[in-house]
Amino acid sequence: MAATAPDAKLERSSRTLFPAGPTQRRGEVLLLLGPCVLYLVAFSVYPLAVSLIRSFQEYDSRADSWTWIWFGNYQELFTSPEFWQTVEHTAVFTFGGVAIQVVLGTALALFFNQRLRGSAIVRAILILPMLLTPIVVGLMWRMLLNPEWGMLNWLAGQVGFHNVGWLSDPGTALRMLIVVDCWQWTPFVFIIVYARLQTLPQDVFEAAEVDGATWRQRTRYITLPLLAPAIVFAAVFRGIDAFRTFDLVYGLTNGGPVQATSTLSFEAFQNGFQYFRYGYASAIAYVMVLTAAIGITLLFKVVRVRREEFA
Amino acid sequence: MTEVHDPQSTETLDVIQGMVTGRLSREEFVKRAAVLGFSMTAIGSMLAAAGKAGAGGFGAAMPYAGQTVSILVAAEGDEKGVKDKIGTIKKRFGIDLKMTALAVGPLIEKANQNLKAPTSSFDAMMVLGFTVSQMVGGGYFQPLNNYVKKAPKGYDFPKDFPAGELKYVGYFDVKKQQFGGRTLYLIPGLHGGSVVFFYRKDLLRAAGVKVPTTWGQYLQAAKKLHSGDVAGNSMIAKSGDVSMFLVDWYTRFVNGGGRLMTGSPQKKNFTPRLTSPQAVAALQHMVDCVEVASDGVLQYDFTASVDSFSAGKTAMMLMWSTIAGPVYNPGSSKVSKNVGVAVPPAGGKAVRGGWGMGIPKNAKNKDAAWTVIAYLTSKEWEQYQTLKYQTDPTRKSTFFSPALNKKLPYLKVAGKVFEKAQILEIAAVPETFEMIGAAAEEFSAALSGSTSAKEACKKANDRWITILKRGKHLK
């Protein structure tokens, strides 16, 4: 189709403004991508590169000097029993917490999808914890769990459990940390899954109902497979977040008692900012980065395989 | 003698204005006024009128008028007294004081960043005793020997400061990396302190219990005083809390005859003795005391412990004297009239606490900063601060002031402990905090009943050895 007069004029003028030659095109690309690349280099690549270098060095706070010790920090890390304890706590916290949140969040979404009376208000209340900052949540729960005047101990006392050391007993502290994390972040899974539920095609459910499928069968064979991408997204997002949790630990338990709730992030913070072992802390951070990268890659591979199976 | 100057001339006005605003020092004014032909009588009258007739004291000259001095202080009560006197500092010295107050952790971080920067944002900063070796030992502070010679009249240095505190947060030998020496880097302040023993006079009297003077008596008294309403004793037992180690464990340990280390970092044979019988006994005593403490004691930091005492829920506690002052304040304490205080049982020894204030080498306004330091470590400011905010002083004259002791009876006891308090042996290495934290973590396992006192001490000892070897203080 021949171009109209105004179109031709526009084409001409745009050609003048944005010449299409290969050199000019490169210029345009650089101009458009430049700020973004600069931003990434300044705020992501450079700090990552520096911290990688630091992880092979040791910092002397007295002399303010760095010494190359190559794999010294990593060697110390992998031979330290405290580090492996921390890895264990992080794994239990991440997998335990996220598993509970996914199950609970999905169950809540399915429940609220029934559109019961008053559910809109309850739904709004349900997401409130998510709006609080984790440090505030930590401090608030520390008060609730106070063995002397905390509300939870009072409630426990009513049913015959007296003086429970929720946060002072190494056996229960990590569990309480998971409980508090679930309290705050289950609503996140709920929102994601609930939103996905609203977009599911209704004809499939109607057809299943006509075919005589029970609620349980519909949920097992239709709802959950259709919800899978949303559940996986929520789990991955929460998994990454839980893996690097610091503020909740800092506010609630400060890593104690006896390092029973010390996670990798907390260990990195303690070494870096309290003991000025920046090199060692960088090594911990790099172990975390690599673990997260490997974990996510594997997870997405599994998810892709499962999706192909469904297809 | 005839006056030859013209009172309206520019030079004359400039000189007079310079003196009044503080641009010119007293000496400079005298010199310039004499050149202009002022008589000595006129010069004297003008100095008197401007309130600068005295040779010393804080009313001297205002050579730094118009300058801004930035200081970094600990948010442990000191900041309140400093804030109150910002106006006084401006009025007396013409200096605009900018203060940043931070909690210990962030303060150390901020101080370290500034000391290592090309120019420090702070002209003066407080240094915690346990970080002196790291900060002053790194050579980041300006020697104050020449400054202190110019201190105002009545500053009373070094006579009014306990010798132990001057050795700890005053003098440092950078070459040998040791406390003491001849170079003065810090002035003790803005608060000091050590550990004292607080008890409820009324409860002890009612139970017919004498003030404990041995650890055995302390435990017996705690058992006798323990009831449903009041805990027999309290302690800092929160996992990893450095004060658990310093206040509760170390006081028991050192008064039980314990010695924390052998050898020295310089000889690379700095060896911990956390498995010694005294170390285990001190921890075991704490474990026994937990049985007669409140249910929540394992989460107590020093604030919680003091609050519980102030609320009338605790009969006895060992505490940093600088933290516990408010138990005497009727506004914050239900038991203010029944508080008794004594030196720690079995010897009255405790760890030396406290801060020093110094000028970073890379500070911009060193001379003006000294003026501020001299004021904030003066008798005048310290007495004001102690009386109003009950933080511990560092000067003997404040600790033993009869007027202050009338209102704060713990002061002279705190002063006695402070005089003979001892520097923590591991304060000489930069890893002090890491070591204290590691021990406090392991000790909390014993306090919670997850392990024995002996096992916890062994684990703490092993961690110390690892840290000391890494820091090359032990081969």
Boltz contact constraints between the chains, C-beta under 6 A:
constraints:
  - contact:
      token1: [A, 61]
      token2: [B, 134]
      max_distance: 6.0
  - contact:
      token1: [A, 61]
      token2: [B, 430]
      max_distance: 6.0
  - contact:
      token1: [A, 62]
      token2: [B, 134]
      max_distance: 6.0
  - contact:
      token1: [A, 62]
      token2: [B, 137]
      max_distance: 6.0
  - contact:
      token1: [A, 62]
      token2: [B, 138]
      max_distance: 6.0
  - contact:
      token1: [A, 62]
      token2: [B, 430]
      max_distance: 6.0
  - contact:
      token1: [A, 64]
      token2: [B, 116]
      max_distance: 6.0
  - contact:
      token1: [A, 146]
      token2: [B, 296]
      max_distance: 6.0
  - contact:
      token1: [A, 147]
      token2: [B, 295]
      max_distance: 6.0
  - contact:
      token1: [A, 147]
      token2: [B, 296]
      max_distance: 6.0
  - contact:
      token1: [A, 148]
      token2: [B, 295]
      max_distance: 6.0
  - contact:
      token1: [A, 148]
      token2: [B, 296]
      max_distance: 6.0
  - contact:
      token1: [A, 163]
      token2: [B, 295]
      max_distance: 6.0
  - contact:
      token1: [A, 168]
      token2: [B, 298]
      max_distance: 6.0
  - contact:
      token1: [A, 168]
      token2: [B, 299]
      max_distance: 6.0
  - contact:
      token1: [A, 168]
      token2: [B, 448]
      max_distance: 6.0
  - contact:
      token1: [A, 170]
      token2: [B, 450]
      max_distance: 6.0
  - contact:
      token1: [A, 256]
      token2: [B, 239]
      max_distance: 6.0
  - contact:
      token1: [A, 256]
      token2: [B, 240]
      max_distance: 6.0
  - contact:
      token1: [A, 257]
      token2: [B, 239]
      max_distance: 6.0
  - contact:
      token1: [A, 257]
      token2: [B, 444]
      max_distance: 6.0
  - contact:
      token1: [A, 257]
      token2: [B, 448]
      max_distance: 6.0
  - contact:
      token1: [A, 258]
      token2: [B, 239]
      max_distance: 6.0
  - contact:
      token1: [A, 258]
      token2: [B, 441]
      max_distance: 6.0
  - contact:
      token1: [A, 258]
      token2: [B, 444]
      max_distance: 6.0
  - contact:
      token1: [A, 258]
      token2: [B, 445]
      max_distance: 6.0
  - contact:
      token1: [A, 259]
      token2: [B, 441]
      max_distance: 6.0
  - contact:
      token1: [A, 273]
      token2: [B, 109]
      max_distance: 6.0
  - contact:
      token1: [A, 275]
      token2: [B, 434]
      max_distance: 6.0
